[in-house]
Amino acid sequence: MKIRGTHSAEDRSRVRKLRTRPVLAAVTAASLLAVAACGSGSEEGGDGPIELSYWTSATEPKVRAATEEIIADFEDANPNITVDHQALPFNEYFEKVTIAFGGGNPPDVLWVDSTMTTAYGDQGLLTPLDDYLTEEDVNDFLPNPLEDMTYNDEIQSLALHQSTEALVYVKSVVEEAGVTPPTSYEDGWTFDEMVEAMHAVVDSGIEWGYAPTYGIGQYSVYPFIYELGGSVYNQEAEAFQGYLDSPETIDAVRKWASLYTTEGLAPAEVLPDMLGTKQLAFQETNPFVVVDVNEKYPDVELGVAPLPCDEQCAVASGGWHVGISQASEHQEAAWKLVDALAGVDGAARWSEATHYLPARQSAYDANASWIEEQPWSVFWEGLNEHAVPRPRTARFQLYADEIDAVLRDASRGTDPEAGLQRAAEKLEAAAE
């Protein structure tokens, strides 16, 4: 099944702006200047040994194994290059990357969260990749990942995959409670119907009705805000005020917070393996958690239901990308690794091994046989038809910090109105 044929006229115009051209035999002029500034010799053209540092957050067993298998094959194909892979815990990753960039010693190649592309591009931390890409390469990326890769009409990183969330549940637990979850967004629950179903499972003896994998924070709450009629940002106007603090968003956060307060369905802290140990009815989570539970608890059969739809259906899009540090002394070697990881062949292999959803049309085509089947089809339907990209702004980290604080307070019973208004004001002031 073809997800999209050619890009729209607007997409093609943007592609032309990206100045794509065939892969160059030498590094770009900007890269040469960066290498010269660092005192590098001519290692790119010689056969001398090169060691690349590569930082990821690939700590889940299957994801780490796939990463290291691809690296091993890359090293076999490039005997003068070795890769020092460091898999950092998610809750430490961004801070360590920030410290490394600030100290002038970043990894050569790194995972770049889609939300950070604009911030890193704004600071000039990544090597633009346009000169390594053909127009065919660019057109292979699906529209949302392509936008996430781009800052100021330059491609800053290559999308490794896409990530989104849905409601994952243990089939036996839910069925015993007499609940039949929807299997597509076409017949999805409303928020209130979701709450009713969660109460039914809790009443049958399960401890909790709902929990997000990442705990209380902007990523998991984002789709609830939009499906309940709110918003957080106007991309065209680059504005938070009037959106993050709108009456619709305030009401949406109040309703989401009721899962923790008046409804009593959600725990304040998410513990590991709550699905596999049947402490939880529904977990808002990513496809990799399905893989993880299947590995750890092979006797537990999981189902996947769509997130609720009221004013609209909505899922958060984005995911990990792979980028090259502008400070790297090994630009060409770093590009070879990026291409092995997120190029046509690497991306298809990555989706097959990890069951992360593809960012490339070619990777989708290579993996369509499982993507179109339950439970993965629910995740893909959400991304393909209902994705709402998170704010593409250099202020993203400030946004995340501010709204996370408001959401934590709201989950404890504090009304979010004043907090959202303060957050919007602070974000607007940061743009001045």
N, C-alpha and C positions, 0 to 999 in steps of 0.2 A: 504494500500500500504506500503510495507516494504522499508524504505529508504536505509538501508544497513543491510546485514545479519550479518556476523562476521567481526571482524577487520582484516586488512591485516596482513601479517607476521611481518611487521615492527611495527604495532600497538600492536600485541600480545607480541612482544619482549619488548616494552616499558612497557606494563602492568606488565610483570614479574619483570621488574626492580622496579616497584612501591612497591613491597613487600607486596601486599595486602594479607590479611588473615581475618578470621572471626572476627566479632565485639568482642572486649574485654569486660569483665565484669568490669574491673577496668581501670582507666586512664593510658595512656602511662607513661613510666618512665620519659620522658622529661616533661610531664605535671605535674607529681608528684613533680618533682624538682621545677618547676615554682610555683606550689601552695605552697610548703614548703617555698620557698624564700619570698613569700608574707605573710607568717604567717598564712595561712589558717588552720582551724581545720579539722575535719573529716565530714564536712557538706555533702559531696557527698554520703556518705553511710547512713546518718541518715534521719530523717523525718523533720528536722528543716526547717524553711522557707528560701527560696533562692529568691533573686531578680536579674534578669538578665537585663542588659541594652542592648538595641538593636537599632542600628542606621541605618536608611535607607534614601533614597531620594524619598520615596513613597509619593509624595505630590499631584499627580493627584488623583481626587476623587475616581475613580474606583479602582485604584491601592492601595490607602490607605485603602479603605474599605475591599479589599481582604486581605491585610496584617493583619488588625485588626481582621477579622473573623478567620483567621488561628491561630492567637495568642490566641484568646478567647477559641477556641477548644483545643489548646495546654494546656492552663491553667486548663481547665476542666479535661483533662486527667492526669495532673500532679499538684495536688492540693497544693503541697508544693512549687511550683515555680510560681512566678509572673514575668511578662515581662514589663519593662518600655520602650515603643517604642517611639523613637524620629524620626520624619520625617523632614529632613533638606532640604532646597531648594538646587537644583542641583548646582547653582552657588556659594553656600557656603560650600557644602558638603566636598569636598576634603581638603580645607584649615582647616576646623574644625577637620577632622580626623587626619590630620598631626599634628595639635597642640595637640590633645589628646594623640597621640602616643608619641610625644616629651615630654609631661608633665608627662608621666607615668600613665595616667589615661584614657586609651581607653575604649570604650564599650566592654562588654563581647563578643557580636556578632555584626557583621556589614556587610553591603553591601560592596563588594569589586569589583570595576570595573575591568573587565578582563585585561585591559592594565596595572593595578597596581600590578598584581600577582607577577611578577618578581621582582619589586622594593621592595614590602613588604617581599617577600621570601628572597631576598638578605640581608635585614636588620634583618631577624629573628623575624618579628612582629606577624606572624600568627602561630597557632598550626597546624602542618601537620596532615592530617586526614586519612592517610593510614591505621592506626590500627583500624579504625572504619568501614572500607569498605571491602566488599568481592570482589572477582574478578567479580562476576556477577554484583555488583553495578557499578564497573568501566566500564565494557563493555556496560552498559546501556547508557552511555554518548556518544553522537555523537563525531566524531573525532576532529573537531575544538574546541568545548567547552572543551574536555578533555585536549587538548594541552594547552588551556588558563588556566586551573586549575592547571597546573603542573609546578614546578620549581625544578631543580636539582633532578629529578626523584621522587619528593614527591608531593602529592596533597595538595595544600595550601588552597583551598576553593572549594565549590560545586557550579557549575553553576546553577543559578536559572532559567535562560531563555537565549535566544539569541535575539539580537536586530540588526536590519539593516534598511536601508532606501530605499524608492522608490519615485516615483513622484505621489503625491496625488493631485487630482483635483476635482472641483465641476462639475458634469456632465453637468448640464444645461448651465453653463457658456461656457464650451469648445464646446459643441455641437452647440450652437448658433453662434459660430465663424466659424463653418464648419470644425472643427478639429476632427479627429478620432484617439485617442491615441492607441498604441499597447497594447495588453493584456498579452503578454509573451515576454521573451527575444528572442525567436526564430524569432519573427518579429519586434524586437525593433528598435527604431530610432537610427541614428547616432547622434553625437553632433550637427552637422549642421542642421539636420532635426528637432531636438528638438528645436533649436533656432528659426527656421522658424515657427514652430507650436506656440511657445510662442509669437512671434511677431503677428501672426494672431489673437490671443486672445486679446492681448493688443490693436490692431487696432480696435477691436470690441467694445472697451470702458472700458476694465478692466485696473486698474491702473498699476499693475505690472505683469510681466510674470513668475518670478521665485523668490523663497526665500527658504533658508534652515531654519529648525526649530531652530537650535542652533546658527544661525548667522554665521559670517565668521570665519572659523576655520578648523583645520586639519581633524576633523571627517567627515564633509560633503564634503570636497574637495578631500579626500583620494580616493574615487572610481573614480572621474573624472581623477585624475593623472594616475591611472592604466588603465582605459579604453582608454585613449588617448596615451598609450604607455610608460608612465613613471613608476617610482618606487620610493620608499623612503629608503628602507633598505634591506640588504641581511642578512637573518636570520642565514644562515649557517656560513657566514664569520663575523657576528656581525658587519657589516660595513654600515655606512651611506654615506661616501665619495664614489663617483662613481655612486651613486644611487639618493640620494636626490638632488645632484647638477649636474646630468647628463643633456645633451642637451635635451633629451626626456622629462624629468621632468620639466625643465625650460619652454619648449614650451607648455607642458600641463597646467602649471600654468598660462601662458600667455593667453591661450585660455579660461580657466575657468574665468579668471579675466575680459575677454571681456563681460561677462554677466553684469558686473557692469559698465564697461567703455564704449567701443564703441557701444555695443548693447543696453545699457541703460535699461535692462530688470529687474534688481534686485535693491531693496532698500538697503541703507547702514545699516538700522536698521530694524529688524523684530519685528513687533508689534503683540500683542496677537490676536488670532481669525481672522487672515487675510483670511483664507479659509472660515470660517463660515459666515463672513461678505462680502464675494465676492470682496475683494480688490486684490485678487491674483489668477493667473491662475493655477500655479503648485507650490506645496510645496514639497521640498525634506525632507521626514520625516519618522518617525517610525510608526509601527502599533498602538501604544497607542494614537497617535494623531487622527487616524480614529475613535477610540472608543470615545475620548474626544469630537470631533466635532459631532458625532452621538448623544451624550448625550445632548450637549448644543443646537444643531441646528437640531432637528429631521426632519425638512422639507428639509434639504439640503442633497442631494444624492451625495455621493462621488464615484469616480473611482480611480483606482491605475494603473499606467503605469510603466514599468521598467525604470531604469536608462539607458542612452544611451550606445551603444556599438560601438567602432571603432576598435582599435587594438585588443581588447578583451572586454568581458563583465566583470564588477567588481562591487561588493558591499562590504562594510565594514562589518565585523562580530564582534562578541564579545557580551558583555552584563554584567548585574549585577550578581555577585556571592555572596555567603554567607560564611563568614569565622569567625573563633574564634580567639580572641586576645590571644597571648601567655601569656600576663600578667593577664588574667582572673583567678580569684580564684575559678571559678565554671566550670571546664572543662567538666565534664560529663553532667551537666545540660545544658551547652551551646551546647554540641553535640546533645542532645535530641531536642533542639530547631532547630538547623541546619537541622537535619533529618526531622523534622516536616515540615520545609519550603521547602527543596530542595530534600528530599528523593523521592522515587517512587510515593507515594500517594500525597505528598505535591506538587511536580512538576506538576503532571497532573491537580490537582485542581487549581494551580496557573495559568497555561496556559488557562484553561477554563474560569476563572474569569476575567483575565486581557486581554486576547488575545495577550499576549506576546508569541513569538514563542518558542517552547520547545528546551531544550538542551539535553533531554533524549529521547531515542527511545520509551520507554514505555509511556512517556507523549505525544509524537507524535501519537502513536497508539490510545491513549485515546481521542485525539482531532482531528483526521484526518478528521472527517466529515465537520468541518468548515475550517480547514487549507487548504483543497484541493479546496475550493470554492473561487470565487472572493469576495472581493478584496484581501483576505489574501494569495491566491495562488501565487500572483506575488512576495510578500515578501519572501515566502517560496522557490519559484523557485530560486530567487537570492541567498539565503543562501545555498541551497542544491547544486547548480550547479556553482555558480560564486563567492563564498566568498573569499575574500583576507584578511586574518587576519592582524590586525594592529601589529606593531613591538612589539615582546615579548622581552623587554629589560629593564634593571634597569634604563636606561637613558630616559624612555618614557616621563616623565614630562618635562625634558629639551627639548626633541624633540618637544613636543607639544607647549611649550612656544616659541621656536625659529621659528617654521614654522608658528605659528599663527601670529606672528609679520610680517613675510614676506607676508602672505596672506592678512592681513589688508592693508599693503602698496600697494600691487598689485591691490587690489580692488579700490584704489584711483588713480591708474595710474602709480605707480612706477614699473619699469621693475624688475622682480624677480631674475634675474641672480645673481647679486652680493649678495643679501640677502641669497639665497639658498646656495651659495658657503660658505659664512661666517657661516651659520648654520651647514653645514656639517663639516667644520673644527672644530667648537666648540664642536660638538658631538664626533668627533674622539679624540679630546684632553681630553675630560671627561673620555674616556675609558682607558687612559694611567695611 
